[in-house]
């Protein structure tokens, strides 16, 4: 699911749902890093018990898929 920031900047780009798993995903160009605000938002989500990750490559997509298959 694409998340559209209607009220707050920094929310991750996507929410990936698979079976009973939910992972917030920040998409970046290869080698690009999340901004401080994006990192802070992901840390807040992780404190609430959600998984978050940054994907910037095909290997990152593969890692996300493996993470979801472990749910």
PQR file of N, CA, C, O and H, with PARSE charges and radii, in Angstrom:
ATOM      1  N   UNK A   1       0.840  -1.167   0.000 -0.4000 1.5000
ATOM      2  CA  UNK A   1       0.000   0.000   0.000 -0.0000 2.0000
ATOM      3  C   UNK A   1       0.891   1.237   0.000  0.5500 1.7000
ATOM      4  O   UNK A   1       1.849   1.326   0.767 -0.5500 1.4000
ATOM      5  N   UNK A   2       0.569   2.174  -0.854 -0.4000 1.5000
ATOM      6  CA  UNK A   2       1.306   3.433  -0.870 -0.0000 2.0000
ATOM      7  C   UNK A   2       0.697   4.347   0.181  0.5500 1.7000
ATOM      8  O   UNK A   2      -0.513   4.569   0.199 -0.5500 1.4000
ATOM      9  H   UNK A   2      -0.210   2.102  -1.477  0.4000 1.0000
ATOM     10  N   UNK A   3       1.544   4.872   1.056 -0.4000 1.5000
ATOM     11  CA  UNK A   3       1.075   5.786   2.090 -0.0000 2.0000
ATOM     12  C   UNK A   3       1.245   7.216   1.604  0.5500 1.7000
ATOM     13  O   UNK A   3       2.329   7.607   1.173 -0.5500 1.4000
ATOM     14  H   UNK A   3       2.528   4.691   1.042  0.4000 1.0000
ATOM     15  N   UNK A   4       0.191   7.979   1.672 -0.4000 1.5000
ATOM     16  CA  UNK A   4       0.210   9.364   1.224 -0.0000 2.0000
ATOM     17  C   UNK A   4       0.228  10.257   2.458  0.5500 1.7000
ATOM     18  O   UNK A   4      -0.723  10.251   3.239 -0.5500 1.4000
ATOM     19  H   UNK A   4      -0.690   7.661   2.022  0.4000 1.0000
ATOM     20  N   UNK A   5       1.302  11.024   2.643 -0.4000 1.5000
ATOM     21  CA  UNK A   5       1.405  11.865   3.836 -0.0000 2.0000
ATOM     22  C   UNK A   5       0.465  13.068   3.776  0.5500 1.7000
ATOM     23  O   UNK A   5       0.818  14.111   3.225 -0.5500 1.4000
ATOM     24  H   UNK A   5       2.075  11.029   2.008  0.4000 1.0000
ATOM     25  N   UNK A   6      -0.715  12.920   4.338 -0.4000 1.5000
ATOM     26  CA  UNK A   6      -1.689  14.005   4.298 -0.0000 2.0000
ATOM     27  C   UNK A   6      -1.519  14.985   5.459  0.5500 1.7000
ATOM     28  O   UNK A   6      -1.973  16.126   5.381 -0.5500 1.4000
ATOM     29  H   UNK A   6      -1.002  12.073   4.786  0.4000 1.0000
ATOM     30  N   UNK A   7      -0.876  14.548   6.517 -0.4000 1.5000
ATOM     31  CA  UNK A   7      -0.784  15.410   7.692 -0.0000 2.0000
ATOM     32  C   UNK A   7       0.608  15.495   8.291  0.5500 1.7000
ATOM     33  O   UNK A   7       0.863  16.373   9.115 -0.5500 1.4000
ATOM     34  H   UNK A   7      -0.506  13.621   6.581  0.4000 1.0000
ATOM     35  N   UNK A   8       1.501  14.622   7.908 -0.4000 1.5000
ATOM     36  CA  UNK A   8       2.805  14.607   8.561 -0.0000 2.0000
ATOM     37  C   UNK A   8       3.886  14.135   7.593  0.5500 1.7000
ATOM     38  O   UNK A   8       3.738  13.106   6.935 -0.5500 1.4000
ATOM     39  H   UNK A   8       1.293  13.909   7.239  0.4000 1.0000
ATOM     40  N   UNK A   9       4.970  14.898   7.515 -0.4000 1.5000
ATOM     41  CA  UNK A   9       6.099  14.512   6.679 -0.0000 2.0000
ATOM     42  C   UNK A   9       6.904  13.425   7.380  0.5500 1.7000
ATOM     43  O   UNK A   9       6.905  13.336   8.608 -0.5500 1.4000
ATOM     44  H   UNK A   9       5.090  15.735   8.050  0.4000 1.0000
ATOM     45  N   UNK A  10       7.582  12.605   6.596 -0.4000 1.5000
ATOM     46  CA  UNK A  10       8.482  11.609   7.164 -0.0000 2.0000
ATOM     47  C   UNK A  10       7.932  10.200   7.250  0.5500 1.7000
ATOM     48  O   UNK A  10       8.675   9.270   7.561 -0.5500 1.4000
ATOM     49  H   UNK A  10       7.581  12.677   5.599  0.4000 1.0000
ATOM     50  N   UNK A  11       6.634  10.019   6.979 -0.4000 1.5000
ATOM     51  CA  UNK A  11       6.106   8.657   7.079 -0.0000 2.0000
ATOM     52  C   UNK A  11       6.697   7.813   5.953  0.5500 1.7000
ATOM     53  O   UNK A  11       6.979   8.332   4.874 -0.5500 1.4000
ATOM     54  H   UNK A  11       6.030  10.775   6.726  0.4000 1.0000
ATOM     55  N   UNK A  12       6.889   6.504   6.197 -0.4000 1.5000
ATOM     56  CA  UNK A  12       7.442   5.633   5.150 -0.0000 2.0000
ATOM     57  C   UNK A  12       6.562   5.631   3.898  0.5500 1.7000
ATOM     58  O   UNK A  12       5.372   5.942   3.957 -0.5500 1.4000
ATOM     59  H   UNK A  12       6.660   6.081   7.075  0.4000 1.0000
ATOM     60  N   UNK A  13       7.168   5.278   2.773 -0.4000 1.5000
ATOM     61  CA  UNK A  13       6.479   5.305   1.481 -0.0000 2.0000
ATOM     62  C   UNK A  13       5.419   4.225   1.329  0.5500 1.7000
ATOM     63  O   UNK A  13       4.367   4.458   0.733 -0.5500 1.4000
ATOM     64  H   UNK A  13       8.135   5.025   2.725  0.4000 1.0000
ATOM     65  N   UNK A  14       5.697   3.048   1.867 -0.4000 1.5000
ATOM     66  CA  UNK A  14       4.803   1.909   1.653 -0.0000 2.0000
ATOM     67  C   UNK A  14       4.528   1.167   2.956  0.5500 1.7000
ATOM     68  O   UNK A  14       5.332   1.183   3.888 -0.5500 1.4000
ATOM     69  H   UNK A  14       6.551   2.859   2.351  0.4000 1.0000
ATOM     70  N   UNK A  15       3.368   0.519   2.990 -0.4000 1.5000
ATOM     71  CA  UNK A  15       3.024  -0.425   4.044 -0.0000 2.0000
ATOM     72  C   UNK A  15       2.793  -1.753   3.349  0.5500 1.7000
ATOM     73  O   UNK A  15       1.840  -1.897   2.582 -0.5500 1.4000
ATOM     74  H   UNK A  15       2.715   0.506   2.233  0.4000 1.0000
ATOM     75  N   UNK A  16       3.653  -2.723   3.610 -0.4000 1.5000
ATOM     76  CA  UNK A  16       3.554  -4.035   2.977 -0.0000 2.0000
ATOM     77  C   UNK A  16       2.884  -4.982   3.959  0.5500 1.7000
ATOM     78  O   UNK A  16       3.353  -5.158   5.083 -0.5500 1.4000
ATOM     79  H   UNK A  16       4.427  -2.606   4.233  0.4000 1.0000
ATOM     80  N   UNK A  17       1.776  -5.597   3.526 -0.4000 1.5000
ATOM     81  CA  UNK A  17       1.013  -6.530   4.349 -0.0000 2.0000
ATOM     82  C   UNK A  17       1.085  -7.915   3.732  0.5500 1.7000
ATOM     83  O   UNK A  17       0.867  -8.083   2.532 -0.5500 1.4000
ATOM     84  H   UNK A  17       1.395  -5.454   2.613  0.4000 1.0000
ATOM     85  N   UNK A  18       1.393  -8.909   4.559 -0.4000 1.5000
ATOM     86  CA  UNK A  18       1.449 -10.294   4.089 -0.0000 2.0000
ATOM     87  C   UNK A  18       1.087 -11.188   5.252  0.5500 1.7000
ATOM     88  O   UNK A  18       1.744 -11.165   6.293 -0.5500 1.4000
ATOM     89  H   UNK A  18       1.570  -8.773   5.533  0.4000 1.0000
ATOM     90  N   UNK A  19       0.045 -11.974   5.075 -0.4000 1.5000
ATOM     91  CA  UNK A  19      -0.484 -12.811   6.158 -0.0000 2.0000
ATOM     92  C   UNK A  19      -0.714 -11.923   7.371  0.5500 1.7000
ATOM     93  O   UNK A  19      -1.503 -10.982   7.292 -0.5500 1.4000
ATOM     94  H   UNK A  19      -0.489 -11.993   4.230  0.4000 1.0000
ATOM     95  N   UNK A  20      -0.056 -12.188   8.478 -0.4000 1.5000
ATOM     96  CA  UNK A  20      -0.264 -11.368   9.675 -0.0000 2.0000
ATOM     97  C   UNK A  20       0.874 -10.381   9.900  0.5500 1.7000
ATOM     98  O   UNK A  20       0.991  -9.821  10.990 -0.5500 1.4000
ATOM     99  H   UNK A  20       0.585 -12.953   8.541  0.4000 1.0000
ATOM    100  N   UNK A  21       1.710 -10.158   8.899 -0.4000 1.5000
ATOM    101  CA  UNK A  21       2.857  -9.255   9.034 -0.0000 2.0000
ATOM    102  C   UNK A  21       2.567  -7.900   8.389  0.5500 1.7000
ATOM    103  O   UNK A  21       1.871  -7.794   7.379 -0.5500 1.4000
ATOM    104  H   UNK A  21       1.615 -10.613   8.014  0.4000 1.0000
ATOM    105  N   UNK A  22       3.126  -6.884   9.011 -0.4000 1.5000
ATOM    106  CA  UNK A  22       3.063  -5.530   8.461 -0.0000 2.0000
ATOM    107  C   UNK A  22       4.463  -4.935   8.545  0.5500 1.7000
ATOM    108  O   UNK A  22       5.070  -4.913   9.615 -0.5500 1.4000
ATOM    109  H   UNK A  22       3.692  -6.970   9.831  0.4000 1.0000
ATOM    110  N   UNK A  23       4.967  -4.457   7.424 -0.4000 1.5000
ATOM    111  CA  UNK A  23       6.301  -3.854   7.383 -0.0000 2.0000
ATOM    112  C   UNK A  23       6.189  -2.502   6.695  0.5500 1.7000
ATOM    113  O   UNK A  23       5.684  -2.406   5.577 -0.5500 1.4000
ATOM    114  H   UNK A  23       4.473  -4.476   6.555  0.4000 1.0000
ATOM    115  N   UNK A  24       6.664  -1.458   7.368 -0.4000 1.5000
ATOM    116  CA  UNK A  24       6.735  -0.135   6.773 -0.0000 2.0000
ATOM    117  C   UNK A  24       8.037  -0.044   5.983  0.5500 1.7000
ATOM    118  O   UNK A  24       9.101  -0.401   6.489 -0.5500 1.4000
ATOM    119  H   UNK A  24       7.074  -1.536   8.276  0.4000 1.0000
ATOM    120  N   UNK A  25       7.952   0.433   4.746 -0.4000 1.5000
ATOM    121  CA  UNK A  25       9.111   0.446   3.859 -0.0000 2.0000
ATOM    122  C   UNK A  25       9.356   1.858   3.338  0.5500 1.7000
ATOM    123  O   UNK A  25       8.451   2.512   2.820 -0.5500 1.4000
ATOM    124  H   UNK A  25       7.087   0.723   4.335  0.4000 1.0000
ATOM    125  N   UNK A  26      10.587   2.308   3.484 -0.4000 1.5000
ATOM    126  CA  UNK A  26      11.032   3.571   2.893 -0.0000 2.0000
ATOM    127  C   UNK A  26      11.825   3.213   1.643  0.5500 1.7000
ATOM    128  O   UNK A  26      12.826   2.502   1.726 -0.5500 1.4000
ATOM    129  H   UNK A  26      11.322   1.777   3.905  0.4000 1.0000
ATOM    130  N   UNK A  27      11.388   3.698   0.490 -0.4000 1.5000
ATOM    131  CA  UNK A  27      12.052   3.417  -0.779 -0.0000 2.0000
ATOM    132  C   UNK A  27      13.028   4.536  -1.107  0.5500 1.7000
ATOM    133  O   UNK A  27      12.703   5.717  -0.984 -0.5500 1.4000
ATOM    134  H   UNK A  27      10.575   4.276   0.422  0.4000 1.0000
ATOM    135  N   UNK A  28      14.239   4.145  -1.528 -0.4000 1.5000
ATOM    136  CA  UNK A  28      15.284   5.109  -1.856 -0.0000 2.0000
ATOM    137  C   UNK A  28      15.981   4.704  -3.144  0.5500 1.7000
ATOM    138  O   UNK A  28      15.938   3.541  -3.546 -0.5500 1.4000
ATOM    139  H   UNK A  28      14.502   3.186  -1.627  0.4000 1.0000
ATOM    140  N   UNK A  29      16.623   5.672  -3.786 -0.4000 1.5000
ATOM    141  CA  UNK A  29      17.483   5.382  -4.926 -0.0000 2.0000
ATOM    142  C   UNK A  29      18.707   4.632  -4.416  0.5500 1.7000
ATOM    143  O   UNK A  29      19.045   4.755  -3.239 -0.5500 1.4000
ATOM    144  H   UNK A  29      16.658   6.617  -3.459  0.4000 1.0000
ATOM    145  N   UNK A  30      19.381   3.858  -5.265 -0.4000 1.5000
ATOM    146  CA  UNK A  30      20.566   3.115  -4.812 -0.0000 2.0000
ATOM    147  C   UNK A  30      21.574   4.024  -4.109  0.5500 1.7000
ATOM    148  O   UNK A  30      22.001   5.047  -4.644 -0.5500 1.4000
ATOM    149  H   UNK A  30      19.106   3.757  -6.221  0.4000 1.0000
ATOM    150  N   UNK A  31      21.936   3.619  -2.902 -0.4000 1.5000
ATOM    151  CA  UNK A  31      22.921   4.340  -2.112 -0.0000 2.0000
ATOM    152  C   UNK A  31      22.382   5.533  -1.335  0.5500 1.7000
ATOM    153  O   UNK A  31      23.099   6.098  -0.509 -0.5500 1.4000
ATOM    154  H   UNK A  31      21.589   2.788  -2.467  0.4000 1.0000
ATOM    155  N   UNK A  32      21.151   5.925  -1.578 -0.4000 1.5000
ATOM    156  CA  UNK A  32      20.564   7.070  -0.880 -0.0000 2.0000
ATOM    157  C   UNK A  32      20.113   6.656   0.515  0.5500 1.7000
ATOM    158  O   UNK A  32      19.647   5.532   0.703 -0.5500 1.4000
ATOM    159  H   UNK A  32      20.569   5.465  -2.249  0.4000 1.0000
ATOM    160  N   UNK A  33      20.242   7.533   1.480 -0.4000 1.5000
ATOM    161  CA  UNK A  33      19.883   7.249   2.873 -0.0000 2.0000
ATOM    162  C   UNK A  33      18.641   8.049   3.257  0.5500 1.7000
ATOM    163  O   UNK A  33      18.392   9.118   2.699 -0.5500 1.4000
ATOM    164  H   UNK A  33      20.620   8.446   1.327  0.4000 1.0000
ATOM    165  N   UNK A  34      17.861   7.537   4.210 -0.4000 1.5000
ATOM    166  CA  UNK A  34      16.695   8.285   4.696 -0.0000 2.0000
ATOM    167  C   UNK A  34      17.125   9.571   5.409  0.5500 1.7000
ATOM    168  O   UNK A  34      18.204   9.639   5.997 -0.5500 1.4000
ATOM    169  H   UNK A  34      18.062   6.669   4.664  0.4000 1.0000
ATOM    170  N   UNK A  35      16.265  10.579   5.343 -0.4000 1.5000
ATOM    171  CA  UNK A  35      16.506  11.825   6.064 -0.0000 2.0000
ATOM    172  C   UNK A  35      16.292  11.601   7.565  0.5500 1.7000
ATOM    173  O   UNK A  35      15.691  10.607   7.972 -0.5500 1.4000
ATOM    174  H   UNK A  35      15.389  10.523   4.864  0.4000 1.0000
ATOM    175  N   UNK A  36      16.780  12.516   8.365 -0.4000 1.5000
ATOM    176  CA  UNK A  36      16.659  12.402   9.825 -0.0000 2.0000
ATOM    177  C   UNK A  36      15.205  12.259  10.249  0.5500 1.7000
ATOM    178  O   UNK A  36      14.891  11.448  11.121 -0.5500 1.4000
ATOM    179  H   UNK A  36      17.268  13.324   8.034  0.4000 1.0000
ATOM    180  N   UNK A  37      14.322  13.032   9.645 -0.4000 1.5000
ATOM    181  CA  UNK A  37      12.906  12.959   9.984 -0.0000 2.0000
ATOM    182  C   UNK A  37      12.330  11.584   9.659  0.5500 1.7000
ATOM    183  O   UNK A  37      11.531  11.046  10.424 -0.5500 1.4000
ATOM    184  H   UNK A  37      14.577  13.690   8.937  0.4000 1.0000
ATOM    185  N   UNK A  38      12.737  11.018   8.524 -0.4000 1.5000
ATOM    186  CA  UNK A  38      12.261   9.688   8.149 -0.0000 2.0000
ATOM    187  C   UNK A  38      12.772   8.632   9.125  0.5500 1.7000
ATOM    188  O   UNK A  38      12.023   7.740   9.522 -0.5500 1.4000
ATOM    189  H   UNK A  38      13.386  11.455   7.903  0.4000 1.0000
ATOM    190  N   UNK A  39      14.041   8.729   9.513 -0.4000 1.5000
ATOM    191  CA  UNK A  39      14.596   7.793  10.492 -0.0000 2.0000
ATOM    192  C   UNK A  39      13.878   7.899  11.827  0.5500 1.7000
ATOM    193  O   UNK A  39      13.591   6.884  12.462 -0.5500 1.4000
ATOM    194  H   UNK A  39      14.649   9.455   9.190  0.4000 1.0000
ATOM    195  N   UNK A  40      13.586   9.119  12.254 -0.4000 1.5000
ATOM    196  CA  UNK A  40      12.886   9.321  13.521 -0.0000 2.0000
ATOM    197  C   UNK A  40      11.494   8.704  13.473  0.5500 1.7000
ATOM    198  O   UNK A  40      11.051   8.095  14.447 -0.5500 1.4000
ATOM    199  H   UNK A  40      13.819   9.944  11.738  0.4000 1.0000
ATOM    200  N   UNK A  41      10.809   8.857  12.359 -0.4000 1.5000
ATOM    201  CA  UNK A  41       9.468   8.290  12.220 -0.0000 2.0000
ATOM    202  C   UNK A  41       9.530   6.762  12.257  0.5500 1.7000
ATOM    203  O   UNK A  41       8.697   6.120  12.895 -0.5500 1.4000
ATOM    204  H   UNK A  41      11.169   9.353  11.568  0.4000 1.0000
ATOM    205  N   UNK A  42      10.524   6.181  11.568 -0.4000 1.5000
ATOM    206  CA  UNK A  42      10.665   4.718  11.579 -0.0000 2.0000
ATOM    207  C   UNK A  42      11.006   4.212  12.979  0.5500 1.7000
ATOM    208  O   UNK A  42      10.508   3.164  13.390 -0.5500 1.4000
ATOM    209  H   UNK A  42      11.201   6.703  11.049  0.4000 1.0000
ATOM    210  N   UNK A  43      11.839   4.934  13.713 -0.4000 1.5000
ATOM    211  CA  UNK A  43      12.169   4.538  15.088 -0.0000 2.0000
ATOM    212  C   UNK A  43      10.929   4.581  15.969  0.5500 1.7000
ATOM    213  O   UNK A  43      10.742   3.712  16.821 -0.5500 1.4000
ATOM    214  H   UNK A  43      12.243   5.786  13.380  0.4000 1.0000
ATOM    215  N   UNK A  44      10.085   5.581  15.771 -0.4000 1.5000
ATOM    216  CA  UNK A  44       8.842   5.668  16.534 -0.0000 2.0000
ATOM    217  C   UNK A  44       7.942   4.468  16.232  0.5500 1.7000
ATOM    218  O   UNK A  44       7.361   3.882  17.145 -0.5500 1.4000
ATOM    219  H   UNK A  44      10.237   6.286  15.079  0.4000 1.0000
ATOM    220  N   UNK A  45       7.828   4.106  14.962 -0.4000 1.5000
ATOM    221  CA  UNK A  45       7.019   2.944  14.580 -0.0000 2.0000
ATOM    222  C   UNK A  45       7.595   1.656  15.174  0.5500 1.7000
ATOM    223  O   UNK A  45       6.842   0.790  15.620 -0.5500 1.4000
ATOM    224  H   UNK A  45       8.300   4.583  14.220  0.4000 1.0000
ATOM    225  N   UNK A  46       8.916   1.528  15.183 -0.4000 1.5000
ATOM    226  CA  UNK A  46       9.554   0.340  15.760 -0.0000 2.0000
ATOM    227  C   UNK A  46       9.311   0.257  17.264  0.5500 1.7000
ATOM    228  O   UNK A  46       9.119  -0.836  17.797 -0.5500 1.4000
ATOM    229  H   UNK A  46       9.527   2.231  14.821  0.4000 1.0000
ATOM    230  N   UNK A  47       9.318   1.399  17.954 -0.4000 1.5000
ATOM    231  CA  UNK A  47       9.010   1.398  19.392 -0.0000 2.0000
ATOM    232  C   UNK A  47       7.587   0.933  19.651  0.5500 1.7000
ATOM    233  O   UNK A  47       7.289   0.389  20.714 -0.5500 1.4000
ATOM    234  H   UNK A  47       9.475   2.287  17.521  0.4000 1.0000
ATOM    235  N   UNK A  48       6.707   1.147  18.675 -0.4000 1.5000
ATOM    236  CA  UNK A  48       5.323   0.688  18.799 -0.0000 2.0000
ATOM    237  C   UNK A  48       5.162  -0.779  18.409  0.5500 1.7000
ATOM    238  O   UNK A  48       4.062  -1.327  18.477 -0.5500 1.4000
ATOM    239  H   UNK A  48       6.950   1.589  17.811  0.4000 1.0000
ATOM    240  N   UNK A  49       6.263  -1.415  17.999 -0.4000 1.5000
ATOM    241  CA  UNK A  49       6.229  -2.846  17.692 -0.0000 2.0000
ATOM    242  C   UNK A  49       6.151  -3.197  16.221  0.5500 1.7000
ATOM    243  O   UNK A  49       6.010  -4.371  15.878 -0.5500 1.4000
ATOM    244  H   UNK A  49       7.157  -0.970  17.944  0.4000 1.0000
ATOM    245  N   UNK A  50       6.238  -2.205  15.338 -0.4000 1.5000
ATOM    246  CA  UNK A  50       6.178  -2.471  13.902 -0.0000 2.0000
ATOM    247  C   UNK A  50       7.573  -2.636  13.329  0.5500 1.7000
ATOM    248  O   UNK A  50       8.539  -2.075  13.844 -0.5500 1.4000
ATOM    249  H   UNK A  50       6.352  -1.251  15.617  0.4000 1.0000
ATOM    250  N   UNK A  51       7.669  -3.409  12.262 -0.4000 1.5000
ATOM    251  CA  UNK A  51       8.941  -3.547  11.555 -0.0000 2.0000
ATOM    252  C   UNK A  51       9.033  -2.472  10.490  0.5500 1.7000
ATOM    253  O   UNK A  51       8.040  -2.122   9.851 -0.5500 1.4000
ATOM    254  H   UNK A  51       6.884  -3.865  11.843  0.4000 1.0000
ATOM    255  N   UNK A  52      10.235  -1.954  10.309 -0.4000 1.5000
ATOM    256  CA  UNK A  52      10.508  -0.945   9.291 -0.0000 2.0000
ATOM    257  C   UNK A  52      11.794  -1.312   8.570  0.5500 1.7000
ATOM    258  O   UNK A  52      12.697  -1.907   9.157 -0.5500 1.4000
ATOM    259  H   UNK A  52      11.041  -2.238  10.828  0.4000 1.0000
ATOM    260  N   UNK A  53      11.872  -0.956   7.302 -0.4000 1.5000
ATOM    261  CA  UNK A  53      13.117  -1.176   6.581 -0.0000 2.0000
ATOM    262  C   UNK A  53      13.252  -0.155   5.463  0.5500 1.7000
ATOM    263  O   UNK A  53      12.281   0.478   5.047 -0.5500 1.4000
ATOM    264  H   UNK A  53      11.138  -0.472   6.824  0.4000 1.0000
ATOM    265  N   UNK A  54      14.475  -0.016   4.993 -0.4000 1.5000
ATOM    266  CA  UNK A  54      14.793   0.858   3.870 -0.0000 2.0000
ATOM    267  C   UNK A  54      15.205  -0.045   2.710  0.5500 1.7000
ATOM    268  O   UNK A  54      16.047  -0.928   2.875 -0.5500 1.4000
ATOM    269  H   UNK A  54      15.263  -0.531   5.331  0.4000 1.0000
ATOM    270  N   UNK A  55      14.618   0.174   1.556 -0.4000 1.5000
ATOM    271  CA  UNK A  55      14.939  -0.617   0.370 -0.0000 2.0000
ATOM    272  C   UNK A  55      15.500   0.335  -0.682  0.5500 1.7000
ATOM    273  O   UNK A  55      14.852   1.301  -1.086 -0.5500 1.4000
ATOM    274  H   UNK A  55      13.934   0.891   1.422  0.4000 1.0000
ATOM    275  N   UNK A  56      16.747   0.027  -1.120 -0.4000 1.5000
ATOM    276  CA  UNK A  56      17.381   0.869  -2.135 -0.0000 2.0000
ATOM    277  C   UNK A  56      18.001   0.047  -3.267  0.5500 1.7000
ATOM    278  O   UNK A  56      18.791   0.565  -4.056 -0.5500 1.4000
ATOM    279  H   UNK A  56      17.273  -0.757  -0.792  0.4000 1.0000
ATOM    280  N   UNK A  57      17.636  -1.243  -3.342 -0.4000 1.5000
ATOM    281  CA  UNK A  57      18.227  -2.105  -4.369 -0.0000 2.0000
ATOM    282  C   UNK A  57      17.370  -3.356  -4.567  0.5500 1.7000
ATOM    283  O   UNK A  57      16.447  -3.625  -3.797 -0.5500 1.4000
ATOM    284  H   UNK A  57      16.994  -1.664  -2.701  0.4000 1.0000
ATOM    285  N   UNK A  58      17.695  -4.105  -5.608 -0.4000 1.5000
ATOM    286  CA  UNK A  58      17.016  -5.384  -5.817 -0.0000 2.0000
ATOM    287  C   UNK A  58      17.298  -6.340  -4.653  0.5500 1.7000
ATOM    288  O   UNK A  58      16.420  -7.101  -4.247 -0.5500 1.4000
ATOM    289  H   UNK A  58      18.445  -3.886  -6.233  0.4000 1.0000
ATOM    290  N   UNK A  59      18.520  -6.299  -4.121 -0.4000 1.5000
ATOM    291  CA  UNK A  59      18.843  -7.132  -2.960 -0.0000 2.0000
ATOM    292  C   UNK A  59      17.976  -6.745  -1.766  0.5500 1.7000
ATOM    293  O   UNK A  59      17.569  -7.606  -0.986 -0.5500 1.4000
ATOM    294  H   UNK A  59      19.233  -5.680  -4.451  0.4000 1.0000
ATOM    295  N   UNK A  60      17.695  -5.459  -1.626 -0.4000 1.5000
ATOM    296  CA  UNK A  60      16.824  -5.001  -0.545 -0.0000 2.0000
ATOM    297  C   UNK A  60      15.413  -5.539  -0.695  0.5500 1.7000
ATOM    298  O   UNK A  60      14.765  -5.878   0.295 -0.5500 1.4000
ATOM    299  H   UNK A  60      18.025  -4.760  -2.260  0.4000 1.0000
ATOM    300  N   UNK A  61      14.933  -5.620  -1.936 -0.4000 1.5000
ATOM    301  CA  UNK A  61      13.606  -6.195  -2.194 -0.0000 2.0000
ATOM    302  C   UNK A  61      13.621  -7.669  -1.827  0.5500 1.7000
ATOM    303  O   UNK A  61      12.688  -8.159  -1.190 -0.5500 1.4000
ATOM    304  H   UNK A  61      15.460  -5.345  -2.741  0.4000 1.0000
ATOM    305  N   UNK A  62      14.680  -8.388  -2.227 -0.4000 1.5000
ATOM    306  CA  UNK A  62      14.794  -9.803  -1.870 -0.0000 2.0000
ATOM    307  C   UNK A  62      14.791  -9.989  -0.352  0.5500 1.7000
ATOM    308  O   UNK A  62      14.145 -10.904   0.159 -0.5500 1.4000
ATOM    309  H   UNK A  62      15.437  -7.991  -2.744  0.4000 1.0000
ATOM    310  N   UNK A  63      15.510  -9.127   0.370 -0.4000 1.5000
ATOM    311  CA  UNK A  63      15.538  -9.209   1.827 -0.0000 2.0000
ATOM    312  C   UNK A  63      14.167  -8.985   2.432  0.5500 1.7000
ATOM    313  O   UNK A  63      13.788  -9.662   3.388 -0.5500 1.4000
ATOM    314  H   UNK A  63      16.035  -8.384  -0.044  0.4000 1.0000
ATOM    315  N   UNK A  64      13.420  -8.039   1.881 -0.4000 1.5000
ATOM    316  CA  UNK A  64      12.063  -7.789   2.368 -0.0000 2.0000
ATOM    317  C   UNK A  64      11.175  -9.004   2.133  0.5500 1.7000
ATOM    318  O   UNK A  64      10.400  -9.385   3.011 -0.5500 1.4000
ATOM    319  H   UNK A  64      13.728  -7.489   1.105  0.4000 1.0000
ATOM    320  N   UNK A  65      11.280  -9.610   0.964 -0.4000 1.5000
ATOM    321  CA  UNK A  65      10.480 -10.802   0.659 -0.0000 2.0000
ATOM    322  C   UNK A  65      10.813 -11.930   1.620  0.5500 1.7000
ATOM    323  O   UNK A  65       9.906 -12.598   2.118 -0.5500 1.4000
ATOM    324  H   UNK A  65      11.909  -9.300   0.251  0.4000 1.0000
ATOM    325  N   UNK A  66      12.098 -12.160   1.896 -0.4000 1.5000
ATOM    326  CA  UNK A  66      12.498 -13.220   2.833 -0.0000 2.0000
ATOM    327  C   UNK A  66      11.962 -12.922   4.234  0.5500 1.7000
ATOM    328  O   UNK A  66      11.526 -13.833   4.938 -0.5500 1.4000
ATOM    329  H   UNK A  66      12.835 -11.618   1.492  0.4000 1.0000
ATOM    330  N   UNK A  67      11.995 -11.663   4.635 -0.4000 1.5000
ATOM    331  CA  UNK A  67      11.470 -11.270   5.944 -0.0000 2.0000
ATOM    332  C   UNK A  67       9.984 -11.590   6.036  0.5500 1.7000
ATOM    333  O   UNK A  67       9.516 -12.100   7.053 -0.5500 1.4000
ATOM    334  H   UNK A  67      12.349 -10.923   4.063  0.4000 1.0000
ATOM    335  N   UNK A  68       9.240 -11.288   4.967 -0.4000 1.5000
ATOM    336  CA  UNK A  68       7.811 -11.548   4.954 -0.0000 2.0000
ATOM    337  C   UNK A  68       7.501 -13.041   4.950  0.5500 1.7000
ATOM    338  O   UNK A  68       6.532 -13.476   5.571 -0.5500 1.4000
ATOM    339  H   UNK A  68       9.620 -10.874   4.140  0.4000 1.0000
ATOM    340  N   UNK A  69       8.318 -13.823   4.256 -0.4000 1.5000
ATOM    341  CA  UNK A  69       8.075 -15.267   4.203 -0.0000 2.0000
ATOM    342  C   UNK A  69       8.338 -15.942   5.536  0.5500 1.7000
ATOM    343  O   UNK A  69       7.854 -17.048   5.774 -0.5500 1.4000
ATOM    344  H   UNK A  69       9.105 -13.469   3.751  0.4000 1.0000
ATOM    345  N   UNK A  70       9.105 -15.286   6.422 -0.4000 1.5000
ATOM    346  CA  UNK A  70       9.364 -15.838   7.748 -0.0000 2.0000
ATOM    347  C   UNK A  70       8.228 -15.593   8.726  0.5500 1.7000
ATOM    348  O   UNK A  70       8.237 -16.136   9.831 -0.5500 1.4000
ATOM    349  H   UNK A  70       9.498 -14.387   6.229  0.4000 1.0000
ATOM    350  N   UNK A  71       7.253 -14.786   8.341 -0.4000 1.5000
ATOM    351  CA  UNK A  71       6.120 -14.482   9.232 -0.0000 2.0000
ATOM    352  C   UNK A  71       5.231 -15.701   9.424  0.5500 1.7000
ATOM    353  O   UNK A  71       4.232 -15.631  10.140 -0.5500 1.4000
ATOM    354  H   UNK A  71       7.246 -14.345   7.444  0.4000 1.0000
TER
END
